[in-house]
C-alpha cells in the first residue's frame, strides 16, 4: 500500500526545508553589554567553527545534523515511490532520532549559556524550523499503512 499524498508531500518538503534550516540562525549569542551585537550561529557556521577546533566533533555533528536527516528523507522518498525497503524503515526511524540529539544539545547549550552572567543568548527562527523538520521526519517514518482483512491473511 502506498503512503497518502500528505505524507509524501511532507517528506518531499523536507528536502527543501532541511537545507534552509541548516543555514538559518539557530541562536544569537554574545556578551550582554550595550553596543555589542550578537553573533548568529547556524548548523553550517557551527560546523565551520568546530572544524577549526575539533574535527572529530565536527564530523559527529555533521552526521547528526546533516547526514542522518538527509539519508532518512531520501530513503523514505524511495520507499514512498514504491521501492520496497520495508526492512530498512526501522533504520530510517533511528536516523531521525539521531537528529533529535542535535536539538537536545542546542537546548542544553542555550540553558548553560544563559546561566553565565555576562552572556546573552536568543533563540533564532532556525531552531524552530530545524525542530519542525526533525519532528515531521519522525512523523513520516512512524506512518504505517492500514491493512485490509484480505492483506492480513
N, C-alpha and C positions, 0 to 999 in steps of 0.2 A: 504494500500500500504506500502511496506517495504522501508526502507531507502536505498539509494545507498551504495555500498560497501565502498566508500571512507569516507562517514560519519560514518559508523560503525567502520571502521578501525581507523579513527581519534579518535573517542570516546574511543575505547578499548586501543589505545596507551596512553591515559591519565591515565589509571590505572597504568601504569609503570612510566610515566613522572611526575605525581604529587608527588609521594613519593621521587623521585630524587630531585625535586625542593624544597621539604621541608627540605632536608638535605644539599642542595647546598648553597654556600655562597651568600647571598643576597647583602651584602656590607661588606667592611672592614673599621673599624673606629678606631681612636686613636688620640693621640696628634701629632701635626705637628712638631715634634722635631727629629733631627737626632738620629740614632741608636735605636729608639723606634719603634717596629713593630706595625702593625695594627692588631686588633683583628677581626677575621671573625665572622659575625653574619648570622645565618640561621634561618629559621622559628622554627626549633626544638630547637636550642640553645637559641633563643629569648624567646620561651615559657618556657624553663628551668629557665632562668634568671627572667622572670616575675613571675613564680610560687613562687619563694622565696620572692618576693617583694609584689605582689598583685595578689592573687589567682583569684579574680573576673575578673580582666583584662586579666589574662592568659586564663581563660575559654572563654571569649569573642573572643580573638584572635584565640583560638583553633577552635571555631565554625566557624569563618570567613575563616580561612586559611586552615583548615584540614577537618572538618566535612562536611561543606556545599559543597565543591567541590567533596568530596568522595561520598556523598549521591547522588549528581546530576549525576555523571558519572555512578554510578551503576544503578540508576533509568533509565537513558537514554539507557543503555545497555539492560535492561529488556524490555523497550519499543521497541527497535530495534529487539529483539528476538521474538517479536510477542505478548507479554503480553500487552493487551490494557489498558493503563493507560493514555489515551489522556487527561482526566480531570486533571491529575497531571502534565502535561507538563508545564503549567504556573508556577507551584511551582518550577520545576527544573530550569527554566529561572531565577526566583527570587533568588534561591540559588547561581547561577552563578554570579549574580550581587553582592551578599554579598562578594564574593572573590575579586571583583574589589575594594571594600572598603579597603582591605588589601594592594593592590598595591598603592592606593592613599596615605594611611598612610605611607608606606615606602618612597614614593617620597617626601612627606612632611617632613619626618624625615631627608632625605638627604639634602633638601634645608635649613632646620633650622640649622642643624649641620654645614653645610658649611659656614653659616653666623658667627659662633663663630670663633674668631681669631686663637686660638691655636689648633683647631681641624681639623682633616683631615678625609674625607670620600671618599671612592672609591666604585663605584657600582660593584657588583660581577656578574658573569655569571648566578647565580641562580635567580636573579631578572628578567633577561630577559627570562629565562626558565619558571619561575612562571607566568610571564605576558603572555607568549605564551600559556601556559596551560589554563589559565583563558579565554583568547580570543578564543581559539579553542573550549573550553567547551561552551562558549556563541554561537559560530557559530553552533555547533551541536544542541543546543536547539532551535535555530532560524530556522533550516531547516524545511520546510513544504512540504509534498508530493504534487505533482501536481495531480489534479483530472481530470479525463476524463469527457466528456459530460454526459455519462451514470451514473457516480458516483454522479454527482451533482443533479440528479433528484431524 
